[in-house]
Amino acid sequence: MKEPTVTMKHLPPQMQPYEKCITYGPEFLTDAELIACVLRSGNKEYTSVALAELLLGLRKGKEGLSGLCSLSFEELTEVPGIGKVKALQIQAVFELAKRMTRSEAAKTLNFSNPESIADYYMEDFRHQEQEHLLLLLLDNKSNLLGQKRLFTGTVNSSIVSPREIYLEALKYHAVGIILLHNHPSGDPTPSDADRRMTRKIREAGSILDISLLDHIVLGDKRYVSFREKGYL
């Protein structure tokens, strides 16, 4: 005889995420229980908590909220019990978290301060599975004139073109630029390719009298500024 499926209704109230949250507050819930509150229901095989635990373990080598945050809409909807609505709810929660972090960082954003820049862009970059290169274009008072995402993939000196970078700088009448890119490994230590690329771009800028003010490499809640390290 087939065993009956266990649902949240079969669990004691103190073990049900909603009831636990109401009684004790969201800070007393595990990550899986918080995700279960977003999901609201499971499927025939899993309770909402078990389904949340499954989701948190999907990204091998990057288990937990960070791994879940990096899952695409397509990857989420491939999980039995996660339809379009649940996938959108999960992505909306993480997007709100990013915007909250960015909003706080914006209060102290200063394009003359590498730490301030890293704090502002960190949440956008640290969960990415590929390298992204962002160009920041500045006026003579270090005010942001514009920004452009130049590349997604493996950033190196043979692919990133100084011509493309400085065409953008001339378009905005920028007098200074900052490069920003991420290392998906989480380790922001610049590679030899990063150093070669930076040197090549700095030399091209000196001819046009447009300064490469910094190159900031973002890892997982860590960064390396070429300017701070004296690499420029």
Residue frames as a rotation matrix with the C-alpha (Angstrom) as fourth column:
MET 1
0.578 0.816 0.000 0.00
0.816 -0.578 0.000 0.00
0.000 0.000 -1.000 0.00
LYS 2
-0.114 -0.635 0.764 1.37
0.582 -0.666 -0.466 3.42
0.805 0.392 0.446 -0.97
GLU 3
-0.410 -0.118 -0.904 2.32
0.875 -0.331 -0.353 5.66
-0.258 -0.936 0.239 1.92
PRO 4
0.700 0.705 0.111 0.29
0.712 -0.678 -0.184 8.89
-0.054 0.208 -0.977 2.09
THR 5
-0.062 -0.707 0.704 2.08
0.604 -0.588 -0.538 12.03
0.794 0.392 0.464 0.96
VAL 6
-0.083 -0.055 -0.995 3.20
0.936 -0.346 -0.059 14.22
-0.341 -0.937 0.080 3.84
THR 7
0.137 0.165 0.977 1.98
0.558 -0.827 0.062 17.79
0.818 0.537 -0.205 3.48
MET 8
-0.732 -0.425 0.532 2.38
-0.101 -0.705 -0.702 20.85
0.674 -0.568 0.473 5.65
LYS 9
0.139 0.892 0.431 -1.06
-0.742 -0.194 0.642 20.19
0.656 -0.409 0.635 7.12
HIS 10
0.679 0.086 -0.729 0.27
0.217 0.925 0.311 16.96
0.702 -0.369 0.609 8.63
LEU 11
-0.390 -0.907 -0.157 3.06
0.523 -0.078 -0.849 18.78
0.758 -0.414 0.505 10.48
PRO 12
0.062 0.351 -0.934 2.63
0.970 -0.243 -0.027 20.29
-0.237 -0.904 -0.356 13.95
PRO 13
0.892 0.387 0.232 1.83
0.437 -0.871 -0.226 24.03
0.115 0.303 -0.946 13.76
GLN 14
0.696 -0.660 -0.284 5.21
-0.217 -0.570 0.793 24.94
-0.685 -0.490 -0.539 15.28
MET 15
-0.271 -0.805 0.527 6.93
0.354 0.426 0.833 23.21
-0.895 0.413 0.169 12.34
GLN 16
0.376 0.469 0.799 4.90
0.921 -0.091 -0.379 24.94
-0.105 0.878 -0.467 9.64
PRO 17
-0.558 -0.778 0.288 6.82
0.806 -0.590 -0.034 27.93
0.196 0.214 0.957 8.18
TYR 18
-0.165 0.563 0.810 3.87
0.131 -0.801 0.584 30.34
0.978 0.202 0.058 8.19
GLU 19
0.813 0.544 -0.210 2.90
0.238 0.020 0.971 29.56
0.532 -0.839 -0.113 11.78
LYS 20
0.257 -0.819 -0.513 6.51
0.959 0.151 0.238 29.62
-0.118 -0.553 0.825 12.93
CYS 21
-0.583 -0.469 0.663 7.03
0.624 -0.781 -0.004 32.98
0.520 0.412 0.748 11.25
ILE 22
0.199 0.768 0.609 3.90
-0.010 -0.619 0.785 34.47
0.980 -0.163 -0.115 12.83
THR 23
0.873 0.201 -0.444 4.76
0.385 0.273 0.882 33.12
0.298 -0.941 0.161 16.28
TYR 24
0.430 -0.811 -0.397 8.50
0.737 0.062 0.673 33.78
-0.521 -0.582 0.624 16.44
GLY 25
0.566 -0.240 -0.788 9.28
-0.425 -0.905 -0.030 36.18
-0.706 0.352 -0.614 13.57
PRO 26
0.958 -0.132 -0.255 11.07
-0.196 0.347 -0.917 35.61
0.209 0.929 0.306 10.21
GLU 27
0.163 -0.975 0.151 14.51
-0.899 -0.210 -0.385 35.82
0.407 -0.073 -0.911 11.83
PHE 28
-0.115 -0.164 0.980 13.88
-0.742 0.670 0.025 32.45
-0.661 -0.724 -0.198 13.51
LEU 29
0.869 0.460 0.183 13.25
-0.205 0.670 -0.714 30.63
-0.451 0.583 0.676 10.22
THR 30
-0.098 -0.880 0.466 15.90
0.370 0.402 0.838 28.71
-0.924 0.254 0.286 8.34
ASP 31
-0.705 -0.204 -0.680 16.75
-0.508 -0.525 0.683 29.68
-0.496 0.827 0.266 4.76
ALA 32
-0.933 0.359 -0.036 14.66
0.245 0.703 0.668 26.77
0.265 0.615 -0.743 3.51
GLU 33
-0.288 0.869 -0.403 11.68
0.883 0.078 -0.464 27.80
-0.371 -0.489 -0.789 5.66
LEU 34
-0.238 0.151 -0.959 11.86
-0.101 -0.986 -0.130 31.38
-0.966 0.066 0.250 4.37
ILE 35
-0.884 -0.092 -0.458 11.95
-0.461 0.019 0.887 30.15
-0.073 0.996 -0.059 0.78
ALA 36
-0.759 0.648 -0.054 9.01
0.643 0.761 0.089 27.84
0.099 0.033 -0.995 1.63
CYS 37
-0.172 0.697 -0.696 7.00
0.463 -0.567 -0.682 30.90
-0.870 -0.439 -0.225 2.70
VAL 38
-0.460 -0.054 -0.886 7.63
-0.635 -0.677 0.372 32.37
-0.620 0.734 0.277 -0.74
LEU 39
-0.960 0.044 -0.278 6.74
-0.177 0.674 0.718 29.11
0.219 0.738 -0.639 -2.52
ARG 40
-0.289 0.877 0.385 3.60
-0.957 -0.256 -0.134 28.66
-0.019 -0.407 0.913 -0.35
SER 41
0.714 0.562 0.418 3.13
-0.545 0.821 -0.173 25.05
-0.440 -0.104 0.892 -1.47
GLY 42
-0.432 -0.853 0.293 5.11
-0.468 0.490 0.736 22.01
-0.771 0.181 -0.611 -2.52
ASN 43
-0.216 0.395 -0.893 4.13
-0.899 0.276 0.340 19.20
0.380 0.876 0.296 -4.87
LYS 44
0.741 0.604 -0.294 3.10
-0.474 0.780 0.408 15.56
0.476 -0.163 0.864 -4.63
GLU 45
0.406 -0.680 -0.611 6.60
0.490 0.726 -0.483 14.48
0.772 -0.104 0.628 -3.66
TYR 46
-0.604 -0.768 -0.214 7.86
0.660 -0.331 -0.675 17.35
0.447 -0.549 0.706 -1.53
THR 47
0.457 0.588 -0.668 6.54
0.825 -0.561 0.071 19.70
-0.333 -0.583 -0.741 1.11
SER 48
0.924 -0.095 0.370 7.31
0.099 -0.876 -0.472 23.36
0.369 0.473 -0.800 0.47
VAL 49
0.635 -0.733 0.242 10.28
-0.619 -0.296 0.727 23.15
-0.462 -0.612 -0.642 2.89
ALA 50
0.218 -0.547 0.808 11.67
0.323 0.822 0.470 20.01
-0.921 0.159 0.355 1.22
LEU 51
0.653 0.069 0.754 11.24
0.755 -0.125 -0.643 21.68
0.049 0.990 -0.134 -2.17
ALA 52
0.925 -0.337 0.175 13.08
-0.346 -0.938 0.024 24.76
0.156 -0.083 -0.984 -0.86
GLU 53
0.398 -0.806 0.438 15.92
-0.360 0.302 0.883 22.56
-0.844 -0.509 -0.170 0.41
LEU 54
0.360 -0.200 0.911 16.13
0.752 0.640 -0.156 20.95
-0.552 0.742 0.381 -3.02
LEU 55
0.870 0.029 0.492 16.40
0.361 -0.717 -0.597 24.37
0.335 0.697 -0.634 -4.65
LEU 56
0.804 -0.568 0.178 19.10
-0.565 -0.637 0.524 25.51
-0.184 -0.522 -0.833 -2.22
GLY 57
0.159 -0.770 0.618 21.22
-0.165 0.596 0.786 22.50
-0.973 -0.227 -0.032 -3.14
LEU 58
0.885 0.306 0.350 20.84
0.257 0.305 -0.917 22.67
-0.388 0.902 0.192 -6.92
ARG 59
0.766 -0.643 -0.007 23.99
-0.427 -0.500 -0.753 24.69
0.481 0.580 -0.658 -7.69
LYS 60
0.826 -0.471 -0.310 26.72
0.558 0.762 0.328 22.20
0.082 -0.444 0.892 -6.87
GLY 61
-0.227 -0.974 -0.009 29.74
0.929 -0.214 -0.302 23.83
0.293 -0.077 0.953 -5.29
LYS 62
-0.910 0.019 0.414 27.67
-0.085 -0.986 -0.142 26.91
0.405 -0.165 0.899 -4.54
GLU 63
-0.277 0.843 -0.461 24.88
0.772 0.481 0.416 25.58
0.572 -0.240 -0.784 -2.36
GLY 64
-0.420 0.218 -0.881 22.63
0.746 -0.469 -0.472 27.91
-0.516 -0.856 0.034 -0.39
LEU 65
0.502 0.715 -0.486 21.09
0.377 -0.687 -0.621 31.30
-0.778 0.129 -0.615 -1.10
SER 66
-0.123 -0.638 -0.760 23.99
-0.542 -0.598 0.590 32.43
-0.831 0.485 -0.272 -3.27
GLY 67
-0.923 -0.215 0.318 23.56
0.093 0.679 0.728 29.41
-0.373 0.702 -0.607 -5.53
LEU 68
-0.112 0.969 0.222 19.78
0.862 0.206 -0.463 29.80
-0.494 0.140 -0.858 -5.67
CYS 69
0.355 0.203 -0.913 20.17
-0.020 -0.974 -0.225 33.47
-0.935 0.098 -0.341 -6.56
SER 70
-0.496 -0.691 -0.525 22.33
-0.553 -0.214 0.805 32.53
-0.669 0.690 -0.276 -9.56
LEU 71
-0.552 0.343 0.760 19.77
0.556 0.830 0.029 30.11
-0.621 0.439 -0.649 -11.06
SER 72
-0.961 0.226 -0.158 18.13
-0.267 -0.625 0.733 31.31
0.067 0.747 0.661 -14.26
PHE 73
-0.139 0.988 0.062 14.38
-0.912 -0.103 -0.398 31.34
-0.387 -0.112 0.915 -14.85
GLU 74
0.276 0.202 -0.940 14.78
-0.743 0.665 -0.075 28.33
0.610 0.719 0.333 -17.15
GLU 75
-0.662 -0.601 -0.447 16.76
-0.152 0.692 -0.706 26.38
0.734 -0.399 -0.550 -14.54
LEU 76
-0.804 0.413 0.428 14.15
-0.511 -0.109 -0.853 27.08
-0.306 -0.904 0.298 -11.88
THR 77
0.141 0.969 -0.201 11.22
-0.949 0.075 -0.305 25.98
-0.281 0.234 0.931 -14.00
GLU 78
-0.139 -0.259 -0.956 12.97
-0.577 0.806 -0.134 22.68
0.805 0.533 -0.262 -14.80
VAL 79
-0.970 -0.190 0.151 12.47
-0.224 0.463 -0.858 21.66
0.094 -0.866 -0.492 -11.16
PRO 80
-0.399 0.873 -0.280 9.23
0.489 0.460 0.741 19.66
0.776 0.159 -0.611 -10.67
GLY 81
0.190 0.564 -0.804 6.84
0.981 -0.146 0.129 21.78
-0.045 -0.813 -0.581 -8.63
ILE 82
-0.313 -0.323 -0.893 8.39
0.282 -0.929 0.238 25.10
-0.907 -0.178 0.382 -9.73
GLY 83
0.307 0.506 0.806 6.21
0.941 -0.035 -0.337 26.67
-0.142 0.862 -0.487 -12.40
LYS 84
-0.147 -0.355 0.923 6.50
0.636 -0.749 -0.186 30.11
0.757 0.560 0.336 -13.92
VAL 85
0.655 0.492 0.574 4.81
-0.083 -0.708 0.701 31.87
0.751 -0.507 -0.423 -10.99
LYS 86
0.914 -0.344 -0.213 7.03
0.314 0.269 0.911 30.32
-0.256 -0.900 0.354 -8.32
ALA 87
0.066 -0.935 0.349 10.15
0.998 0.055 -0.042 30.96
0.020 0.351 0.936 -10.42
LEU 88
0.009 0.012 1.000 9.17
0.355 -0.935 0.008 34.62
0.935 0.354 -0.013 -10.82
GLN 89
0.914 0.361 0.187 8.46
-0.058 -0.341 0.938 34.93
0.403 -0.868 -0.290 -7.09
ILE 90
0.602 -0.765 -0.228 11.91
0.711 0.385 0.588 33.58
-0.362 -0.517 0.776 -6.22
GLN 91
-0.229 -0.729 0.645 13.63
0.921 -0.377 -0.099 35.90
0.316 0.571 0.757 -8.69
ALA 92
0.364 0.446 0.818 11.59
0.175 -0.895 0.410 38.87
0.915 -0.006 -0.404 -7.48
VAL 93
0.969 -0.027 -0.247 12.68
0.247 -0.017 0.969 38.27
-0.030 -0.999 -0.010 -3.86
PHE 94
0.171 -0.985 -0.034 16.37
0.891 0.140 0.432 38.23
-0.420 -0.104 0.901 -4.83
GLU 95
-0.188 -0.196 0.962 15.97
0.732 -0.682 0.005 41.28
0.655 0.705 0.272 -7.06
LEU 96
0.769 0.500 0.397 14.39
0.078 -0.691 0.719 43.20
0.634 -0.522 -0.570 -4.16
ALA 97
0.763 -0.551 -0.338 17.30
0.504 0.180 0.844 42.18
-0.404 -0.815 0.415 -1.93
LYS 98
-0.176 -0.846 0.504 19.79
0.984 -0.156 0.082 43.46
0.009 0.511 0.860 -4.55
ARG 99
0.067 0.273 0.960 17.92
0.439 -0.872 0.218 46.75
0.896 0.407 -0.178 -4.87
MET 100
0.963 0.251 -0.096 17.83
0.178 -0.330 0.927 47.23
0.201 -0.910 -0.363 -1.10
THR 101
0.360 -0.913 -0.192 21.60
0.765 0.171 0.621 46.70
-0.534 -0.370 0.760 -0.91
ARG 102
-0.318 -0.468 0.824 22.20
0.893 -0.441 0.094 49.01
0.320 0.766 0.558 -3.87
SER 103
0.521 0.619 0.588 19.92
0.355 -0.783 0.511 51.66
0.776 -0.057 -0.628 -2.40
GLU 104
0.910 -0.243 -0.337 21.92
0.296 -0.189 0.936 51.72
-0.292 -0.951 -0.100 0.85
ALA 105
0.001 -0.984 0.178 25.24
0.865 0.091 0.493 51.75
-0.501 0.154 0.851 -1.01
ALA 106
0.095 0.098 0.991 24.03
0.817 -0.576 -0.022 54.63
0.568 0.812 -0.135 -3.22
LYS 107
0.941 0.325 -0.095 23.90
0.312 -0.722 0.618 56.91
0.132 -0.611 -0.781 -0.17
THR 108
0.541 -0.817 -0.200 27.69
-0.118 -0.309 0.944 56.84
-0.833 -0.487 -0.264 0.09
LEU 109
0.565 -0.308 0.765 28.55
0.788 0.476 -0.390 56.25
-0.244 0.824 0.512 -3.58
ASN 110
0.623 -0.505 -0.598 31.66
-0.390 -0.863 0.321 58.22
-0.678 0.033 -0.734 -4.49
PHE 111
0.976 -0.177 0.128 33.40
0.204 0.525 -0.826 57.57
0.079 0.833 0.548 -7.80
SER 112
0.300 -0.924 0.239 36.68
-0.666 -0.382 -0.641 58.73
0.683 0.033 -0.730 -6.29
ASN 113
-0.170 -0.265 0.949 36.46
-0.934 0.350 -0.070 55.97
-0.314 -0.898 -0.307 -3.68
PRO 114
-0.597 -0.132 -0.791 37.08
-0.568 0.766 0.301 52.37
0.567 0.629 -0.532 -4.87
GLU 115
-0.967 0.246 -0.066 35.43
0.220 0.676 -0.703 50.83
-0.128 -0.695 -0.708 -1.81
SER 116
-0.357 0.868 -0.344 32.30
-0.368 -0.470 -0.803 52.89
-0.859 -0.160 0.487 -2.39
ILE 117
-0.165 0.237 -0.957 32.16
-0.984 0.024 0.176 51.81
0.065 0.971 0.229 -6.04
ALA 118
-0.831 -0.219 -0.511 32.69
-0.229 0.972 -0.044 48.14
0.507 0.081 -0.858 -5.13
ASP 119
-0.829 0.558 0.043 29.93
0.104 0.229 -0.968 48.28
-0.550 -0.798 -0.248 -2.49
TYR 120
-0.174 0.812 -0.556 27.46
-0.703 -0.498 -0.508 49.74
-0.690 0.303 0.658 -4.98
TYR 121
0.079 0.172 -0.982 28.07
-0.960 0.280 -0.028 47.25
0.270 0.945 0.187 -7.79
MET 122
-0.758 -0.547 0.355 28.86
-0.636 0.742 -0.213 44.16
-0.147 -0.388 -0.910 -5.71
GLU 123
-0.247 0.735 0.632 25.36
-0.214 0.595 -0.775 42.64
-0.945 -0.327 0.010 -5.62
ASP 124
0.638 0.479 -0.603 24.96
-0.656 -0.073 -0.751 42.97
-0.404 0.875 0.267 -9.37
PHE 125
0.246 -0.686 -0.685 28.19
-0.852 0.184 -0.490 41.15
0.462 0.704 -0.539 -10.08
ARG 126
-0.468 -0.681 0.563 29.08
-0.875 0.445 -0.189 38.66
-0.122 -0.581 -0.804 -7.36
HIS 127
0.047 0.547 0.836 26.42
-0.300 0.806 -0.510 36.08
-0.953 -0.227 0.202 -8.26
GLN 128
0.566 0.178 -0.805 27.23
-0.809 -0.069 -0.584 36.06
-0.160 0.982 0.105 -11.98
GLU 129
0.698 -0.264 0.665 28.41
0.168 0.964 0.206 32.77
-0.696 -0.032 0.717 -13.50
GLN 130
0.400 -0.582 0.708 30.38
0.883 0.037 -0.468 34.54
0.246 0.812 0.529 -16.24
GLU 131
-0.492 -0.619 -0.612 32.73
0.697 -0.701 0.149 37.49
-0.521 -0.353 0.777 -16.25
HIS 132
0.609 0.646 0.460 31.16
0.785 -0.572 -0.237 40.85
0.110 0.506 -0.856 -17.06
LEU 133
-0.572 -0.811 -0.122 33.08
0.813 -0.580 0.051 44.02
-0.112 -0.070 0.991 -17.89
LEU 134
0.611 0.789 -0.059 31.50
0.788 -0.614 -0.051 47.38
-0.076 -0.016 -0.997 -17.10
LEU 135
-0.496 -0.727 0.476 32.82
0.760 -0.628 -0.167 50.75
0.420 0.279 0.864 -18.26
LEU 136
0.442 0.555 -0.705 32.16
0.804 -0.594 0.037 53.81
-0.398 -0.583 -0.708 -16.08
LEU 137
-0.136 -0.405 0.904 32.52
0.805 -0.578 -0.138 57.18
0.578 0.709 0.404 -17.81
LEU 138
0.288 0.142 -0.947 33.36
0.878 -0.434 0.202 60.23
-0.382 -0.890 -0.249 -15.69
ASP 139
0.784 -0.043 0.619 33.72
0.271 -0.873 -0.404 63.98
0.558 0.485 -0.673 -16.06
ASN 140
-0.134 -0.959 0.252 36.53
0.118 -0.268 -0.956 66.09
0.984 -0.098 0.149 -14.60
LYS 141
-0.256 0.099 0.961 34.80
-0.896 -0.397 -0.198 66.18
0.362 -0.912 0.191 -11.18
SER 142
-0.982 -0.184 -0.052 34.41
-0.165 0.952 -0.259 62.37
0.097 -0.245 -0.965 -11.01
ASN 143
-0.158 0.981 0.115 30.68
-0.659 -0.019 -0.752 62.57
-0.736 -0.195 0.649 -11.71
LEU 144
-0.520 0.016 0.854 29.20
0.388 0.895 0.220 59.65
-0.761 0.446 -0.472 -13.61
LEU 145
-0.548 0.292 -0.784 28.28
-0.739 -0.609 0.289 60.55
-0.393 0.737 0.550 -17.19
GLY 146
0.516 0.703 -0.489 27.20
-0.837 0.534 -0.116 57.05
0.180 0.470 0.864 -18.14
GLN 147
-0.290 -0.584 0.758 28.05
-0.610 0.723 0.324 53.37
-0.737 -0.369 -0.566 -18.00
LYS 148
0.400 0.379 -0.834 28.17
-0.895 0.356 -0.268 50.60
0.196 0.854 0.482 -20.55
ARG 149
0.418 -0.220 0.881 28.44
-0.263 0.900 0.349 46.83
-0.870 -0.377 0.318 -20.20
LEU 150
0.076 -0.528 -0.846 31.11
-0.963 -0.260 0.076 45.94
-0.260 0.808 -0.529 -22.71
PHE 151
-0.368 -0.402 -0.839 31.59
-0.643 0.761 -0.082 42.23
0.672 0.509 -0.538 -22.45
THR 152
0.485 0.424 0.765 30.29
-0.810 0.548 0.211 38.96
-0.329 -0.722 0.609 -21.05
GLY 153
0.871 -0.248 -0.425 32.51
-0.010 0.854 -0.520 35.88
0.492 0.457 0.741 -21.06
THR 154
0.450 -0.810 -0.376 36.22
0.858 0.275 0.434 35.52
-0.248 -0.518 0.819 -20.40
VAL 155
0.993 -0.086 -0.085 37.71
-0.099 -0.982 -0.160 38.99
-0.070 0.168 -0.983 -20.06
ASN 156
0.277 -0.960 0.051 41.24
0.673 0.231 0.703 39.22
-0.686 -0.160 0.709 -21.42
SER 157
-0.124 -0.443 -0.888 43.49
-0.158 -0.875 0.458 41.56
-0.980 0.197 0.039 -23.35
SER 158
-0.935 -0.274 0.223 43.00
0.148 0.269 0.952 39.80
-0.321 0.923 -0.211 -26.68
ILE 159
-0.324 0.904 0.280 39.20
0.932 0.255 0.257 40.23
0.160 0.344 -0.925 -26.64
VAL 160
0.501 0.512 -0.698 38.61
0.668 -0.741 -0.065 43.59
-0.551 -0.434 -0.713 -24.93
SER 161
0.043 -0.436 0.899 39.26
0.922 -0.330 -0.204 46.37
0.386 0.837 0.388 -27.44
PRO 162
-0.508 -0.279 -0.815 40.64
0.609 -0.785 -0.111 49.75
-0.609 -0.553 0.569 -26.30
ARG 163
-0.958 0.167 0.232 39.07
0.099 -0.568 0.817 51.15
0.268 0.806 0.528 -29.46
GLU 164
-0.115 0.984 -0.136 35.56
0.543 0.177 0.821 50.23
0.832 0.020 -0.554 -28.29
ILE 165
0.062 0.072 -0.995 36.25
0.987 -0.156 0.050 51.62
-0.152 -0.985 -0.081 -24.82
TYR 166
-0.636 -0.433 -0.639 37.55
0.427 -0.887 0.175 54.97
-0.642 -0.161 0.749 -26.01
LEU 167
-0.766 0.516 0.383 34.89
0.255 -0.304 0.918 55.40
0.590 0.801 0.101 -28.66
GLU 168
0.255 0.857 -0.448 32.39
0.809 0.065 0.585 55.28
0.530 -0.512 -0.676 -25.78
ALA 169
-0.087 -0.372 -0.924 34.51
0.853 -0.507 0.124 57.71
-0.515 -0.778 0.361 -23.77
LEU 170
-0.957 -0.290 0.026 34.62
0.252 -0.780 0.573 60.18
-0.146 0.555 0.819 -26.68
LYS 171
-0.381 0.900 0.212 30.89
0.508 0.012 0.861 59.82
0.773 0.436 -0.462 -27.22
TYR 172
0.542 0.602 -0.586 30.27
0.797 -0.146 0.586 60.92
0.268 -0.785 -0.559 -23.61
HIS 173
0.400 -0.527 0.750 33.07
-0.156 -0.846 -0.510 63.53
0.903 0.087 -0.420 -23.61
ALA 174
0.970 -0.052 -0.238 34.55
0.241 0.349 0.906 61.68
0.036 -0.936 0.351 -20.64
VAL 175
0.436 -0.876 0.207 37.90
-0.725 -0.478 -0.497 62.72
0.534 0.067 -0.843 -19.23
GLY 176
-0.608 -0.617 0.499 38.28
-0.791 0.523 -0.317 59.63
-0.066 -0.588 -0.806 -17.06
ILE 177
0.278 0.684 -0.674 37.13
-0.613 0.667 0.423 56.02
0.739 0.296 0.605 -17.07
ILE 178
-0.341 -0.303 0.890 36.91
-0.858 0.487 -0.163 53.18
-0.384 -0.819 -0.426 -14.58
LEU 179
-0.268 0.215 -0.939 36.77
-0.524 0.785 0.329 49.51
0.808 0.581 -0.098 -15.51
LEU 180
-0.221 0.294 0.930 34.82
-0.904 0.297 -0.309 47.12
-0.366 -0.909 0.200 -13.33
HIS 181
0.053 0.320 -0.946 34.66
-0.647 0.733 0.212 43.35
0.761 0.600 0.246 -13.77
ASN 182
0.519 0.308 0.798 33.92
-0.833 0.392 0.390 40.26
-0.192 -0.867 0.460 -11.70
HIS 183
-0.673 -0.612 -0.416 35.61
-0.631 0.768 -0.110 36.94
0.387 0.189 -0.903 -11.03
PRO 184
0.340 0.904 -0.260 32.93
-0.622 0.424 0.659 34.20
0.705 -0.063 0.706 -10.76
SER 185
-0.112 -0.463 -0.879 35.33
0.385 0.796 -0.468 32.16
0.916 -0.391 0.089 -8.59
GLY 186
0.862 0.448 -0.237 34.82
0.404 -0.325 0.855 34.73
0.306 -0.833 -0.461 -5.82
ASP 187
0.211 -0.879 -0.429 38.55
0.764 -0.126 0.633 35.51
-0.610 -0.461 0.645 -5.65
PRO 188
0.953 0.282 -0.109 39.18
0.170 -0.798 -0.578 39.07
-0.250 0.533 -0.809 -6.90
THR 189
0.110 -0.986 -0.127 42.96
0.098 -0.116 0.988 38.65
-0.989 -0.121 0.084 -7.26
PRO 190
0.577 0.121 -0.808 43.86
-0.704 -0.428 -0.567 40.10
-0.415 0.895 -0.162 -10.69
SER 191
0.674 -0.334 0.659 45.11
0.473 0.880 -0.038 37.56
-0.567 0.338 0.751 -13.22
ASP 192
-0.479 -0.877 -0.039 48.00
0.427 -0.272 0.862 38.11
-0.767 0.396 0.505 -15.61
ALA 193
-0.410 0.425 0.807 45.38
0.872 -0.078 0.484 38.67
0.269 0.902 -0.338 -18.33
ASP 194
0.684 0.669 -0.291 43.73
0.729 -0.641 0.239 41.36
-0.026 -0.376 -0.926 -16.17
ARG 195
0.247 -0.688 -0.682 47.07
0.292 -0.619 0.730 43.14
-0.924 -0.379 0.048 -15.78
ARG 196
-0.709 -0.521 0.475 47.88
0.576 -0.040 0.816 42.97
-0.406 0.853 0.328 -19.50
MET 197
0.019 0.821 0.571 44.44
0.933 -0.219 0.284 44.25
0.358 0.528 -0.770 -20.43
THR 198
0.741 0.277 -0.611 44.69
0.567 -0.746 0.349 47.13
-0.359 -0.606 -0.710 -17.96
ARG 199
-0.175 -0.904 -0.391 48.15
0.308 -0.427 0.850 48.16
-0.935 0.028 0.353 -19.17
LYS 200
-0.660 -0.032 0.750 46.99
0.748 0.055 0.661 48.08
-0.062 0.998 -0.012 -22.80
ILE 201
0.354 0.891 0.283 43.92
0.863 -0.428 0.268 50.24
0.360 0.149 -0.921 -22.08
ARG 202
0.588 -0.198 -0.784 45.86
0.458 -0.718 0.525 52.71
-0.667 -0.668 -0.331 -19.92
GLU 203
-0.509 -0.861 -0.005 48.48
0.426 -0.256 0.868 53.22
-0.748 0.439 0.497 -22.65
ALA 204
-0.426 0.439 0.791 45.79
0.851 -0.103 0.516 53.81
0.308 0.893 -0.329 -25.29
GLY 205
0.619 0.749 -0.236 44.08
0.781 -0.554 0.288 56.35
0.085 -0.362 -0.928 -23.03
SER 206
0.125 -0.659 -0.742 47.25
0.500 -0.604 0.621 58.34
-0.857 -0.448 0.254 -22.45
ILE 207
-0.763 -0.371 0.529 47.42
0.630 -0.243 0.738 59.08
-0.146 0.896 0.419 -26.20
LEU 208
-0.148 0.832 0.535 43.84
0.649 -0.326 0.688 60.45
0.746 0.449 -0.491 -26.13
ASP 209
-0.838 -0.228 0.496 44.35
-0.206 -0.710 -0.674 62.26
0.506 -0.667 0.548 -22.81
ILE 210
0.383 0.913 0.139 41.61
-0.642 0.155 0.751 60.18
0.664 -0.377 0.646 -21.19
SER 211
-0.506 -0.713 0.486 42.72
-0.823 0.229 -0.520 58.72
0.259 -0.663 -0.702 -17.86
LEU 212
0.141 0.436 -0.889 42.12
0.121 0.883 0.453 55.17
0.983 -0.171 0.072 -16.74
LEU 213
0.083 -0.046 0.995 41.37
-0.803 -0.594 0.040 56.06
0.590 -0.803 -0.086 -13.12
ASP 214
-0.345 -0.172 0.923 40.96
-0.782 0.597 -0.181 52.53
-0.519 -0.784 -0.341 -11.80
HIS 215
-0.204 0.357 -0.912 40.23
-0.517 0.752 0.410 48.92
0.831 0.555 0.031 -12.63
ILE 216
-0.327 0.206 0.922 38.21
-0.918 0.164 -0.362 47.23
-0.226 -0.965 0.136 -9.89
VAL 217
-0.551 0.114 -0.827 37.88
-0.278 0.909 0.311 43.45
0.787 0.401 -0.469 -9.78
LEU 218
-0.008 0.674 0.738 34.92
-0.994 -0.083 0.066 42.14
0.106 -0.734 0.671 -7.79
GLY 219
-0.836 -0.163 -0.524 34.82
-0.110 0.985 -0.130 38.77
0.538 -0.051 -0.841 -6.05
ASP 220
0.122 0.875 -0.469 32.40
0.534 0.340 0.774 37.44
0.836 -0.345 -0.426 -3.45
LYS 221
0.936 0.312 -0.163 32.06
0.320 -0.565 0.761 40.38
0.145 -0.764 -0.628 -1.05
ARG 222
0.206 -0.923 -0.324 35.71
0.455 -0.203 0.867 41.24
-0.866 -0.326 0.379 -1.79
TYR 223
0.977 0.069 0.199 37.36
0.210 -0.416 -0.885 43.50
0.022 0.907 -0.421 -4.30
VAL 224
-0.026 -0.989 -0.148 40.77
0.792 -0.110 0.600 44.56
-0.610 -0.102 0.786 -5.56
SER 225
0.939 0.249 -0.236 41.38
0.095 -0.850 -0.518 48.09
-0.330 0.464 -0.822 -6.81
PHE 226
0.408 -0.827 0.388 44.34
0.842 0.176 -0.510 48.54
0.354 0.535 0.767 -9.17
ARG 227
0.322 -0.259 0.911 44.66
-0.084 -0.966 -0.245 52.11
0.943 0.002 -0.333 -7.95
GLU 228
0.817 0.045 0.574 44.73
-0.568 -0.107 0.816 51.17
0.098 -0.993 -0.062 -4.29
LYS 229
0.814 -0.510 0.276 47.28
0.378 0.828 0.415 48.42
-0.440 -0.233 0.867 -4.96
GLY 230
0.235 -0.751 -0.617 49.51
-0.428 -0.650 0.628 50.76
-0.872 0.116 -0.475 -6.95
TYR 231
-0.086 -0.226 0.970 49.14
0.617 0.752 0.230 48.74
-0.782 0.619 0.075 -10.15
LEU 232
0.737 0.394 0.549 48.24
0.676 -0.437 -0.593 51.80
0.007 0.808 -0.589 -12.25
